[in-house]
Amino acid sequence: MTMRVRVGQGFDIHRFTDNTSDDRKLILGGVHFKDERGLIGHSDADVVAHATAEAILGACGLGNIGEHFPDTDAKYKNVDSIKLLELVSKMARENNFEIGNVDCSIVCEQPKIAPNRDEMQQKLSLAVGAPVTVKGRRAEGLGALGRAEGIACWAVAVVTQTK
């Protein structure tokens, strides 16, 4: 039996709505950040779940999140991105991949990630079926992220393939 280790990188970015009165909730890693502006997107715009899914799909050579869950399909409108992540993880397993772990770096000026990190890691790990770690990083006032115009997330996944 041959086992291969593969690595995938994921990225996602969404901009904030104009104000907190919009009906968009800020969801990161499956956690609702109350009293924060939401992110604009077709789904719930959870950049952490999306970057995690992208990393897993990339590591497995299974395309990208837009191919599997297009923003032109009405059934994905406002969908819970944790559910999409569960489907991606299932796809990985069905294609003979075992997810080892995923590490995420969220870049934003607001909100603070640390108070919700444990809950995010728990929800993401449950959806993936493997450890997912989360770190909050600031853009130190540089560029659109530094001006708090949105949130980005980078993720790296390690998987093993058994033939």
C-alpha positions as CSV (number, residue, x, y, z in Angstrom):
1,M,0.0,0.0,0.0
2,T,1.4,3.4,-1.0
3,M,0.7,6.4,1.1
4,R,1.3,9.9,-0.2
5,V,1.3,13.1,1.7
6,R,-0.1,16.2,-0.1
7,V,-0.5,19.8,0.9
8,G,-3.0,22.3,-0.3
9,Q,-3.3,26.1,0.2
10,G,-6.6,27.9,0.5
11,F,-7.5,31.6,0.4
12,D,-10.7,33.6,0.6
13,I,-11.6,37.3,1.1
14,H,-14.9,39.1,1.5
15,R,-15.7,42.8,2.1
16,F,-17.8,44.1,4.9
17,T,-21.4,45.4,4.4
18,D,-21.7,49.1,4.8
19,N,-23.3,49.0,8.2
20,T,-24.5,46.7,11.1
21,S,-28.2,47.3,10.2
22,D,-27.9,45.0,7.1
23,D,-29.3,41.6,7.6
24,R,-25.9,40.0,7.1
25,K,-24.4,38.4,10.2
26,L,-20.6,38.1,10.6
27,I,-19.8,34.4,10.6
28,L,-16.2,33.2,11.0
29,G,-15.4,29.6,11.4
30,G,-19.0,28.8,12.0
31,V,-19.2,31.3,14.9
32,H,-21.6,34.3,14.9
33,F,-19.7,37.5,15.9
34,K,-22.6,39.6,17.4
35,D,-22.8,43.3,16.8
36,E,-20.3,43.2,14.0
37,R,-20.8,44.1,10.3
38,G,-21.4,41.1,8.1
39,L,-19.5,40.1,5.0
40,I,-20.9,40.3,1.5
41,G,-21.2,37.0,-0.3
42,H,-23.5,34.6,-2.0
43,S,-23.3,32.1,1.0
44,D,-22.9,33.2,4.6
45,A,-19.4,34.6,3.5
46,D,-17.5,32.6,6.1
47,V,-14.0,33.3,4.9
48,V,-12.5,30.8,7.3
49,A,-14.7,27.9,6.3
50,H,-14.1,28.8,2.6
51,A,-10.3,29.0,2.9
52,T,-10.3,25.7,4.8
53,A,-12.4,24.0,2.1
54,E,-10.2,25.4,-0.6
55,A,-7.1,24.1,1.1
56,I,-8.6,20.6,1.4
57,L,-9.8,20.6,-2.2
58,G,-6.4,21.8,-3.4
59,A,-4.5,19.1,-1.4
60,C,-6.8,16.4,-2.9
61,G,-6.6,17.8,-6.4
62,L,-10.4,18.2,-6.4
63,G,-10.8,21.6,-7.9
64,N,-12.1,24.6,-6.0
65,I,-15.1,25.6,-4.0
66,G,-16.6,27.6,-6.9
67,E,-16.7,24.6,-9.1
68,H,-18.5,22.5,-6.5
69,F,-20.7,25.2,-5.0
70,P,-21.1,28.0,-7.6
71,D,-22.4,31.4,-6.6
72,T,-24.7,31.3,-9.6
73,D,-26.7,28.4,-8.0
74,A,-29.6,29.7,-5.9
75,K,-29.5,26.6,-3.6
76,Y,-26.2,28.0,-2.1
77,K,-27.7,31.5,-1.4
78,N,-27.0,32.2,2.3
79,V,-25.9,28.6,2.9
80,D,-24.1,27.7,6.1
81,S,-20.5,27.3,5.0
82,I,-19.8,24.8,7.7
83,K,-22.2,22.5,5.8
84,L,-20.2,23.1,2.6
85,L,-17.0,22.3,4.5
86,E,-18.6,19.0,5.7
87,L,-19.4,18.2,2.1
88,V,-15.8,19.0,1.0
89,S,-14.4,16.8,3.8
90,K,-16.7,13.9,2.7
91,M,-15.5,14.4,-0.9
92,A,-11.9,14.1,0.3
93,R,-12.7,10.8,2.1
94,E,-14.7,9.4,-0.8
95,N,-11.5,10.0,-3.0
96,N,-9.3,8.1,-0.6
97,F,-7.8,11.0,1.3
98,E,-7.4,11.4,5.0
99,I,-7.2,14.9,6.3
100,G,-4.3,15.3,8.7
101,N,-4.8,18.9,9.8
102,V,-5.6,22.4,8.6
103,D,-4.1,25.7,9.9
104,C,-5.8,29.0,9.2
105,S,-4.6,32.6,9.5
106,I,-7.4,35.2,9.6
107,V,-6.3,38.7,8.6
108,C,-8.5,41.5,9.9
109,E,-8.4,44.6,12.0
110,Q,-11.8,43.8,13.6
111,P,-13.2,41.8,15.2
112,K,-10.8,40.3,17.7
113,I,-10.4,36.6,16.9
114,A,-9.0,35.3,20.2
115,P,-12.2,35.4,22.3
116,N,-13.9,33.0,19.8
117,R,-10.9,31.0,18.7
118,D,-11.6,27.8,20.7
119,E,-15.2,27.7,19.5
120,M,-14.1,28.3,15.9
121,Q,-11.5,25.5,16.1
122,Q,-14.1,23.1,17.6
123,K,-16.7,23.8,14.9
124,L,-14.2,23.6,12.1
125,S,-12.5,20.5,13.4
126,L,-15.8,18.7,13.8
127,A,-16.8,19.6,10.2
128,V,-13.4,18.5,8.8
129,G,-13.0,15.4,11.0
130,A,-9.4,16.5,11.8
131,P,-7.7,19.2,13.9
132,V,-8.2,22.7,12.5
133,T,-6.2,25.6,14.2
134,V,-7.0,29.3,13.8
135,K,-4.9,32.4,14.3
136,G,-5.9,36.0,14.2
137,R,-3.5,38.4,12.5
138,R,-3.7,42.2,11.9
139,A,-2.8,44.0,8.7
140,E,-1.3,46.8,10.8
141,G,-3.3,49.5,8.9
142,L,-1.9,48.5,5.5
143,G,-4.2,48.2,2.5
144,A,-7.9,47.3,2.3
145,L,-7.6,44.8,5.1
146,G,-5.8,47.3,7.3
147,R,-8.5,49.9,6.6
148,A,-11.0,47.3,7.9
149,E,-12.8,47.0,4.5
150,G,-13.0,43.2,4.8
151,I,-11.5,40.0,6.1
152,A,-9.2,37.5,4.5
153,C,-8.1,34.0,5.5
154,W,-5.3,31.8,4.3
155,A,-5.4,28.1,5.1
156,V,-3.0,25.1,4.6
157,A,-4.2,21.5,4.7
158,V,-2.2,18.3,4.9
159,V,-3.8,15.1,3.6
160,T,-2.6,11.6,3.0
161,Q,-3.8,9.5,0.1
162,T,-3.9,5.7,0.3
163,K,-4.1,3.8,-3.0
